[in-house]
Amino acid sequence: MVNVNNLIKKVRKQPLIKNEKVIIKKKDATKEWFAFLRDEICKDFLALEKEFVKKNSVKPYANKPEPKFEKKRWNRQGGGGGTMSILRGELFEKVGINISTVFGEFSKEFRSQIPGAEKTGKFWASGISLVAHMGNPKIPAAHMNTRFLVTGEGKNKKFWFGGGCDLTPMVIDKKAKNIFHFGLKEMCNKHDKKYYNRFKLWCDDYFFLPHRNETRGVGGIFFDYLNNSNWEKDFLFIKDVGLSFNKIFKEIINERMNLKYTQKDKTLQLEKRGRYVEFNLLYDRGTIFGLKTGGNSEAILMSLPPNVSWI
Amino acid sequence: MVNVNNLIKKVRKQPLIKNEKVIIKKKDATKEWFAFLRDEICKDFLALEKEFVKKNSVKPYANKPEPKFEKKRWNRQGGGGGTMSILRGELFEKVGINISTVFGEFSKEFRSQIPGAEKTGKFWASGISLVAHMGNPKIPAAHMNTRFLVTGEGKNKKFWFGGGCDLTPMVIDKKAKNIFHFGLKEMCNKHDKKYYNRFKLWCDDYFFLPHRNETRGVGGIFFDYLNNSNWEKDFLFIKDVGLSFNKIFKEIINERMNLKYTQKDKTLQLEKRGRYVEFNLLYDRGTIFGLKTGGNSEAILMSLPPNVSWI
């Protein structure tokens, strides 16, 4: 397994920053990137949704409301805010994409856990987070998140990237798993031959429900505290995670959007979504941390599925 | 508000037990009581379900499978076990009643939180827990739990009762709230004139979702560490909580089971149930404690609603 403590130590050991303007540029560049990626994904998902509805809808297309992402701005008490974009459709039963840039001070109880924030608690974070719950149970649910964090003050700032993406099939489905992992491996290998294996294991370890003795899905990649002392290189990787996720997930959707499914598949999907809820509310660090540190609950809980059942 | 620390101190100060057999008798009596109460409630709820189906079902009653509580025994790794009884019907969309008697040792991280368990971690607990999710959104969801706890070893044992019951209306509904609270107040007053106000406030305080700034429902009563140095008196109160809950909730069901409702009411119900899930997985002490100490996850999560939605 990845030794997280070593990564945290490495982040803590980052040298003093010579010129603070460099950090401002990094912040601006990542923030802009997350907004650009959001726009790209929204455009592509919306095109898929329209294509699907045109072809499959019982009602004539002209009589239907045009599918669209509804956008909603939110502010964070304590500093910053973000924008949620939600599409509630037929192919995409519910897909939410949230971008946010938040800053402020961590409360004392959290400071020791966050490298660089030990003394003053100061932090700045920007990121994108996406969860897609599909209408057709033969298309897996998908999750993607990438983020850039800066902690500390003045020249004594620390920064790193985190993120990942993973797939949760609703009915057993090896093909989608293979497409997803093959694509991620190919992408990771372009950046570092060690990444895929390391981040795949980390993902398997993270998305696990001990009380059910079950994995949440079929994994993907997961990473945190990414800082190779080469910010440009790391940022290229972060960009590639977002773009490749979009490309691979669209491939999976295209390949499966017209598959027939039974009532049994649908029932299984609603049950499996229950496990998704259990994971997010019981274990997901981001969710629990966000809710307990005054985050915007609507934006945080946007990831919860539209329809769920516990039999 | 109730000063919980004072109650815990009082539990810790319990005198040494002169004769250990007295505790065995208490354990047997409570365990038997919880099983008896379960049988009573199952019988009454099943009669209501049958009455409803006979009157309202579209299909002829003779062609339907007979409504029944399905029973399932479960064992707890570490010691003890219980029985779940679940009815999945039309009036009762899903009602689960769980009785359990578990024992063993708390792990070191939990011991300091539990009076009497500080040294060896030894505990014994028996209880009944009920959650009813109703088909008709005009009937509130209901929760009831009573339990008896014994901690420590030899003559140095400590014991107390805990429990309560509360109502979660799905659509705004003052009448059910009034019936519920009036009934509970009348019952409490028979035992101690201070109980109702104290336990009502404790309930309001407990069933609150900070991240939504919402209460879970309209409350009821909630109490813990109940030990008035008169075990028989306390046990009578515990019995009365169970029996009165059954009586009052049946009254509410009878009064509302034939009310008409709209699709909008149903949608609201599914959304409101989402809050129920959020509370149970994010805040409920019993759920989190149970899942993290090797409890039976099927029995613990039996409380989750059959159908839920997050829009």
HADDOCK unambig.tbl for C-alpha pairs under 7 A between the chains (distance, minus, plus):
assign (segid A and resid 211 and name CA) (segid B and resid 291 and name CA) 5.87 0.50 0.50
assign (segid A and resid 211 and name CA) (segid B and resid 297 and name CA) 5.95 0.50 0.50
assign (segid A and resid 212 and name CA) (segid B and resid 297 and name CA) 6.86 0.50 0.50
assign (segid A and resid 278 and name CA) (segid B and resid 281 and name CA) 6.95 0.50 0.50
assign (segid A and resid 281 and name CA) (segid B and resid 278 and name CA) 6.96 0.50 0.50
assign (segid A and resid 281 and name CA) (segid B and resid 281 and name CA) 5.79 0.50 0.50
assign (segid A and resid 281 and name CA) (segid B and resid 282 and name CA) 5.77 0.50 0.50
assign (segid A and resid 282 and name CA) (segid B and resid 281 and name CA) 5.78 0.50 0.50
assign (segid A and resid 282 and name CA) (segid B and resid 282 and name CA) 6.28 0.50 0.50
assign (segid A and resid 291 and name CA) (segid B and resid 211 and name CA) 5.89 0.50 0.50
assign (segid A and resid 297 and name CA) (segid B and resid 211 and name CA) 5.93 0.50 0.50
assign (segid A and resid 297 and name CA) (segid B and resid 212 and name CA) 6.84 0.50 0.50
assign (segid A and resid 304 and name CA) (segid B and resid 310 and name CA) 6.19 0.50 0.50
assign (segid A and resid 305 and name CA) (segid B and resid 309 and name CA) 6.97 0.50 0.50
assign (segid A and resid 305 and name CA) (segid B and resid 310 and name CA) 5.97 0.50 0.50
assign (segid A and resid 306 and name CA) (segid B and resid 309 and name CA) 4.95 0.50 0.50
assign (segid A and resid 306 and name CA) (segid B and resid 310 and name CA) 4.63 0.50 0.50
assign (segid A and resid 306 and name CA) (segid B and resid 311 and name CA) 5.18 0.50 0.50
assign (segid A and resid 307 and name CA) (segid B and resid 308 and name CA) 5.76 0.50 0.50
assign (segid A and resid 307 and name CA) (segid B and resid 309 and name CA) 4.35 0.50 0.50
assign (segid A and resid 307 and name CA) (segid B and resid 310 and name CA) 6.60 0.50 0.50
assign (segid A and resid 308 and name CA) (segid B and resid 307 and name CA) 5.77 0.50 0.50
assign (segid A and resid 308 and name CA) (segid B and resid 308 and name CA) 5.11 0.50 0.50
assign (segid A and resid 308 and name CA) (segid B and resid 309 and name CA) 5.98 0.50 0.50
assign (segid A and resid 309 and name CA) (segid B and resid 305 and name CA) 6.99 0.50 0.50
assign (segid A and resid 309 and name CA) (segid B and resid 306 and name CA) 4.96 0.50 0.50
assign (segid A and resid 309 and name CA) (segid B and resid 307 and name CA) 4.35 0.50 0.50
assign (segid A and resid 309 and name CA) (segid B and resid 308 and name CA) 5.98 0.50 0.50
assign (segid A and resid 310 and name CA) (segid B and resid 304 and name CA) 6.19 0.50 0.50
assign (segid A and resid 310 and name CA) (segid B and resid 305 and name CA) 5.97 0.50 0.50
assign (segid A and resid 310 and name CA) (segid B and resid 306 and name CA) 4.64 0.50 0.50
assign (segid A and resid 310 and name CA) (segid B and resid 307 and name CA) 6.59 0.50 0.50
assign (segid A and resid 311 and name CA) (segid B and resid 306 and name CA) 5.19 0.50 0.50
